[in-house]
Amino acid sequence: MFNYSTIKKIFFQFSPENAHNFVEFAFKNGTKFCPFLANELSKKYFFTDKRLEQKLFGTTFLNPVGMAAGFDKNATMIPMLTALGYGHIEFGTVTPKPQEGNPKPRLFRYPEEESLQNAMGFNNDGMEKVKKRVEKLHPFATPIGANIGKNKTTSAQDTLNDYEQLIDTFKNISDYIIINISSPNTPGLRDLQNEKFIKELFNMAKQKTDKSVLLKIAPDLEIKDAIDICNVALENGADGIVANNTTIDYSLLQNAQTFGGISGKVLEQKSSAFFEKLACEFYGKTTLISVGGIDSAEIAYKRIRAGASLVQTYSAFIFKGPKLNYDISKGILDLMDKDGFAHISEAIGADR
């Protein structure tokens, strides 16, 4: 009855966080009230083709386009997001204890720039409640990643213990785990992006689980520091790098807030340049996932040719709507055909 442009105009009359809460309620309860809904939506929005399938982290990804962490913080929307085309979904960031996050307002929308700025602060229900939700789904047809982070009140000396608890909680009910020490919205978190802590963290993680554990890093690091940190992570057992989190480069937006992290279209050039430099160093050595400003097949395909096995969206879903992932996945296949690639594995790293 309504196209997305009409729906978006209505949603954008509300504050960003209230609009998100409404969508979460609808996604969480839609399949309960209409059990056939997810199946019907997937027929329209989930694009897959054998040429896009990959075996990564011990499971099968039907297409390379995933939902980045931050949208489904509490693992309440996984079935509906899958129906809307996502080939993998990261829930979280989840912390050991529940926490409310930072004071409101803490989420800001920039429609003309198709970008967001958030200072949410890892607001989530805590690992025990989230675990119960994920257990009901596991094993799920779509790969699920657990994005984990420390509580705001956790002292520096107890930080490793937070991550240890989280890995113990999610190692058997998620397909892979992403360690988040790069959000700008928890005081002191980005300080953990240092070689000493990274070494301790991945030594602990690999003792705890044989599940794939990845590191998510910030785009605001100097590239030399980013490479050094990633090298330490990989030397100590990391199974991949997710680049990148939101940015605190407030020059990207006119009238930006002076706190929180920026995502969306204005991050694309910075994220692309950052990923290119990391891929030059790490393509072929580990699995790379690219995030940041991806809103089209052309941008996604460029990151894939640069070395990304998977790409993720978030902000673009809000601005482009439910057909985004269908369009990106089908567009990637069309671009592969144009370049003469028979399978996505041939496109990954083609520019390296």
N, C-alpha and C positions, 0 to 999 in steps of 0.2 A: 504494500500500500504506500509506504514511504521510501524514497531513496535515501541514501546516507547523507546527502547534503541537507535534506530537511531535518533528519534526526540530529545531525551535528549542530544545526542552528538552535535546536531546542536545548540540547545538552550544554551548549556554550553559554546559555543564559544562567546556568548554575555555576557555583565555584568549582574549580577543577576537582577538589577532593570530594565534594558532594556528588558530582557527576560520576566520579570513579566508584564511589560507594553504591550508587544506584546500579551501575553496570555490574558490579560484583554481585549484588543481590539477585539481579536478573540471571546472570550466568550460573550462579550457585544453585538457584532454584528452578531454572528453566527445564532441566532434564528430569527433575522430580515431578513437576506438574504435567510435563509433556514428554513421556519416556521416548517417544519416537523423534523428538526434535533434533537431537544431536545427529542422528542418522540421516535425517532429511537435509540438514545443513551441510553435512560432510559431502553429500552427493553434489552439492553446488559449489562448495568452497575449498574442498581438499583436493589439491592437484598432486598426482603422483604418476611416475613413469619409471619403469625398470632402469632407465638410463640415469635417473637421479638417485637411485638407492645406494646407500653406503653402509658398510659394516664398520662401526667405530665403538670403542669402549665396550666391546662385547655384545653389542646389540645392533639392530637395523634401523637406520634413519631413512624413511621413505622419501623425504625431500630435505633439502639443506637449510630450510628457513625455520628458525625457532623464535620463541618468545623469550626475550631477555628477562632476567630477574628484576623484581621491583613491581611488576604489574600484578602478579598473583602472589602476594606476600605470604598468604596463609594456606595455599594449596586448596582453594575453594573452587577454582574455575577450570581445572585441567580438562575435564571432558568437553566443555563447551569450546575452549581454545583449540583443542584438537579438531573439533568439528569445523572450526573456522580456518583450518588450513595449516596450522602449525605442525611442523615435522618433528619438533622437540620443544619441551617447555621446562624452564627453570622456575621453580617456586622459591620464595624467600625474598630478601634475606631473612633467615630464621636465626634467632638467638636462643640460648639455653632457657632463660626466663622470659616471660611475657614483658613487653614494654610498650608504653604509649607513644614513644617517639618525641620529636621536638614540638614546641608550642606552635599552634596555628595562628595565622595562615602559613603553610609550609610547602604548598604546591602552586605554581604559577604557570599560566598558559599564555603563549605568544602566538596567536593565530596567524598573523601575517608572516611570521618567520617559520611557522610550523615547528615550533620548538617548545620545550618545557624547562622549568627550573624547579628542582625539588630539594627540600631540606627535611625530608620525612624523618630520618633518624632511626631507621630499622624498627618502625612500629610493626609489631607482629604478636601473634597469640602465644608464642613460646613453643619450644620443641615438642613438648608432650602432646599438646592439642594438635599441632600440625602432623605429628607422627601418626596419630589415630586416623586422620583424614587420608593420608597417603597409604597407610596399611590397607584401607578399604579398596584402593585402586590397584595395588600391586599384586601381580605384575600387570602393567598397563601396555596397551598396544603401541603407544607413542613413548619414545624415550623421555624420561623425567630426570632432571638434574636438581640436586639440593644445593642451594646457595646459602652458605653459612657465615655467620659473623658473631663477634663478641658483644656482650651486653655493654651498654654505656657505662654502667657503674662498676664493671669488672676492673680490678687493679691491674697494672702492668705485669706484676709477677704471677697473676692468675689467668692471664689471657690465654696461654697455651691450653690450660685446663678447659676453658670454654670450647675451644675448637675440638678438643679430644672428646668431650661429651657429645658434641654435635655429630661428629663422625661416627661414634658408637651408635647414636640414635638412628641415623639415616643410611648407614652403609649397606644394610640388607634390603632396603625398600626403595632405593633410588638407583638409577643406572649409572650415574656418575655424581661427583661432588665438586662444587666450585668454592674455593676459599676466597672470601671477600675481605681484603684488607685495604681496599682502595676507594671506598665510599668517602666523600668529603663531609658527611653529616654526623659522624660519631667522633667526638674529640679524641685525638691521639691515634685514630685508626690508621691513617696514612703513614704515621711514623713507623708502623710495623713493616713497611716496605723497605726493610734493610736486610742485608745478607745474613746477619747472625740469626735473626728471628725466622727468616725464611728457611734456613737450614734446620733449625730446631723443629719448625712446624711440619715440614715434609718428612723428616726422619720419623717423627711421631706418627704422622698420617699413614705412612707405608708400613709401619709396624702394626697399625690398627686394622688395616683393610687392604685387600688386593683389588678393591674397586678403583676405577680411575679417579684420580684427584687432580683438579686443575687449579691454576692460579689466575685470578682476575686482577688486572693492573690498571692504574690510572694513566690518562693521556698527558698529564701535566708533569710527569717525570722527564728529566733530561734523558735523551735516548741512550746515552752511555750507561746511566744508572739503571734504566729499564732493562737493557741487555744484560748487565751484570746480575741484576736480581733474577731475571728469568733463567740465566745460566745456573745460578745457585739452586733454584727450584728444580730444574731439570736434573742436575747432578745428584740431587737428593730425592729423586723419585717422582717428580711431577709428571703427569701424563698429558699435559697440554697447557696452552696459554689462551686466556680470553682477553682480547684487547678491543675495546677498552670500556672503563666505567665512565661516568659523567665527568665533565670538566669544570674547573673553577676559573677558567679564563673568561672573565666577565666582559671582556672587550668584544666578545662575539655577538652580544646582544645589546641593542639600545635599550636603555631603561631597565637593565638587569638589576635584580636584587644583589646585595653585597654578601650573600651567604647562599649555601646550597650548591648543587651541581646542575649544569646545563646539559640537556640532551636534545636530540632532534636535528632538523635540517642544518642548523647553523654549526653543528659539530662535524658535519660530513668531511670537509676538507682537512680539518685537524686530525680527525680519526683516520682518514685514508692515508695521510702522510705518515702518521705514527705507525699504522699497521704495515705500510710498505717497508719501513726501516726495520721493524721487527721480523718481517717475513724474509727479508734479505739475509738475516742472521739465522733464523730458526726453521725456515721451510725445509722439509725433509728430515728434520731432527725430532719433531714432535707434531702433535695435532694443534692447529691454530683455528680459533673461532674469532670472527670479526664482528664487532658491534659498534654502532655510532653513526647516526645520520643516514642509515640505509632505508630508502623509501621507494626504490625502483629496481627492476631487474638489471638495468644497466649498471647501477652502483654495486649491487650484490655480485654481479658477474665480474666486475673489475676486481673486487676483493677476492673472489674465488681464483681468478687468474693470477692474482698476486700471491696466493698460497693458502687461502682460507678453505678448510674443509666444510665448515658450517658458517652461516651468517645468522644474525639475530636482529629483530626489530622490537620496538616498544613505542616510542613517541609517534612514529609514522602510522601505527595502527589507529591511534586516536584521531589523527588528521585525515587519513586516507580511507579508513573504514574496513569492513569485514572482507572485502575482496582483495585486499592488499597481498596476502600471501599466495593466493591463487595466481594473481598477476605476476608476482615475482618468480614463483616456481616455473610457471609456464614460459615466462619471458627468458629465464635462464636456459631452458631447453631450446627455445627458438634461437638464442644466441650461440648455443653449442652447435646446433645444426648449421648455422651460418659459417662457423669456424671449422666444421668438419669433424667435431668430436663425437665419438660413438657413445661415450660414457663420461659422467662428471669427473671421474678420476683423471681423465686426460686433460680436462680444463684446469683442475686444481694445480696452481703453480706454473701454468703455461708461460707466464711472463718472467719467470725466475731465470 
